[in-house]
Structure formats: structure tokens, C-alpha cells
Amino acid sequence: RVLLTTLTQFFAKLEWRQPYFHMAMGYCLQLADPDSLVAKLGEICDKASKCKSAQRLGFTAGIQFSHELFISRVKKNSKSDQIDDVDRENNADGKMELKAARSMCRRAFEEYVDHHKHQAYRSAFLEPVKAYYKAVGNMVMH
């Protein structure tokens, strides 16, 4: 109930961003499992009650979450198609299955590394720059 009230108030403050947030939340409702959805909505609600900069971060977090869900669904569908093709092509002594499993592990690891690099970039560069602009009173860049 608190989530709904906070999200409704947050949505009203989004102005021109409302259609984008609406579409993103639609994807989240379709693609996310309930636990991760509640966790992300809690994160967004936490930022919604703070300053405009935090609200923008909440908006961005919702959009990014829906994007990640959408991309993982697309990749999952293409991976399952590849695995089906491999199983149909050759199932001799499990060599092709092992190759497909290694390929999936490699892709999952690459996704993790890309996400980790993005988070490291944000924490090492973007967030300190935002803190600097806030400290010097430049609210345009904040």
C-alpha cells in the first residue's frame, strides 16, 4: 500500500517522463519475478521522496531495470533457440552440449563483467563529479 501511494506521487512528479516510466513499468510487470520487482520498486520509492536529483536517479533506475529485463529475455530466447539447434544438429557423446554450456557461461560472465564495469565507472567518475558540482553550487550539472 505504501509502495502504491509513493509510486503514484512519484509518477505525478515525472512530467514529460511519465509515458516512458509507464512503458518501463509495464515491461517490469511482464518480465520480472515478484521479489526483484518489489526490491526495485522499493529502491525507486526510496529515491522518490528525496531531492530532484535522487528522483531522476529513481526514474533512471526504473528505466534501466526494464531495459535489463528486456535484454535478458531477448538473450534468453536466442540462447534457447541456439541450444535447441545444437541438440538437433549433433548429440554425439555430449560434446556439442558441453560446447553450448560453455558458450552460455561465457556470455553470462561477459554480461556480469559489463555490468560491473558500468557500476565501477559510475562510482569512480560520475558520482564524484556530481558531488563536486553539488559542492560548488552548480545545480544545472547536479
C-alpha positions in Angstrom: 0.0 0.0 0.0 2.8 2.4 0.9 4.6 1.5 -2.4 1.5 2.3 -4.4 1.0 5.6 -2.8 4.6 6.6 -3.1 4.8 5.4 -6.7 1.6 7.4 -7.6 3.1 10.6 -6.1 6.4 9.9 -7.8 4.6 9.3 -11.2 2.8 12.7 -10.9 6.2 14.4 -10.5 7.7 12.9 -13.6 6.1 15.3 -16.0 7.3 14.6 -19.6 8.9 11.3 -18.4 5.6 9.7 -17.5 5.0 7.8 -20.8 8.5 6.3 -20.6 8.2 5.3 -17.0 4.7 3.8 -17.7 6.1 1.7 -20.5 9.1 0.6 -18.4 6.9 -0.5 -15.5 4.7 -2.4 -18.0 7.8 -4.4 -19.1 8.8 -4.9 -15.5 5.4 -6.3 -14.6 5.6 -8.7 -17.5 9.2 -9.8 -17.2 10.4 -9.5 -13.6 9.9 -12.1 -10.9 7.9 -10.7 -7.9 10.8 -10.5 -5.5 13.1 -8.5 -7.8 10.2 -6.3 -8.8 9.3 -5.4 -5.2 13.0 -4.8 -4.4 13.4 -2.4 -7.4 10.1 -0.6 -6.6 11.3 -0.2 -3.1 14.6 1.4 -4.4 12.6 3.7 -6.6 10.3 4.7 -3.8 13.2 5.4 -1.5 14.6 7.9 -4.1 11.2 9.3 -4.9 10.9 11.0 -1.5 14.2 12.8 -1.8 15.6 15.7 -3.9 15.0 16.1 -7.6 18.4 14.6 -8.4 17.5 11.4 -6.4 14.1 11.3 -8.2 15.9 11.4 -11.5 18.1 8.5 -10.3 14.9 6.7 -9.4 13.5 7.2 -12.8 16.7 6.1 -14.4 16.8 3.0 -12.1 13.3 2.0 -13.3 14.1 2.5 -17.0 17.4 0.7 -16.6 15.8 -2.2 -14.8 13.2 -2.7 -17.5 15.9 -2.5 -20.2 17.9 -5.2 -18.4 14.9 -7.4 -18.1 14.0 -6.9 -21.8 17.6 -7.6 -23.0 17.9 -10.7 -20.8 14.6 -12.0 -22.1 15.8 -11.5 -25.7 19.1 -13.2 -25.0 17.4 -16.0 -23.1 15.1 -16.6 -26.1 18.0 -16.6 -28.6 20.1 -18.9 -26.3 17.3 -21.4 -26.0 16.9 -21.3 -29.8 20.7 -21.9 -30.1 20.6 -24.8 -27.7 17.7 -26.4 -29.5 19.6 -26.1 -32.8 22.7 -27.6 -31.2 20.7 -30.5 -29.8 19.1 -31.1 -33.1 22.3 -30.9 -35.1 24.5 -33.2 -33.1 24.1 -35.0 -29.8 27.0 -37.4 -30.2 28.7 -38.2 -26.9 27.7 -34.9 -25.3 30.4 -32.8 -27.0 28.0 -30.3 -28.5 26.1 -30.0 -25.3 29.3 -29.1 -23.4 30.2 -26.6 -26.1 26.8 -24.9 -25.8 27.0 -24.9 -22.0 30.5 -23.2 -22.1 29.2 -20.7 -24.6 26.3 -19.8 -22.3 28.6 -19.5 -19.3 30.9 -17.2 -21.3 28.0 -15.0 -22.3 26.7 -14.8 -18.7 30.2 -13.9 -17.4 30.5 -11.2 -20.1 27.2 -9.7 -19.1 28.4 -9.7 -15.4 31.7 -8.0 -16.3 29.9 -5.4 -18.5 27.5 -4.6 -15.6 30.4 -4.4 -13.1 32.4 -2.1 -15.4 29.4 0.2 -15.7 28.9 0.3 -12.0 32.7 1.0 -11.5 32.6 3.8 -14.0 29.6 5.4 -12.2 31.2 5.1 -8.7 34.7 6.2 -9.8 33.7 9.0 -12.2 30.1 10.1 -12.4 29.1 10.2 -8.8 32.2 12.2 -7.7 31.6 14.7 -10.5 28.0 15.0 -9.3 29.2 15.6 -5.7 31.7 18.2 -6.9 29.0 20.1 -8.8 26.7 19.9 -5.8 29.5 21.2 -3.6 30.3 24.2 -5.8 26.6 25.0 -6.1 26.2 24.2 -9.8 22.7 22.9 -9.8 22.5 22.7 -13.6 25.1 19.9 -13.7 23.8 18.3 -10.5 
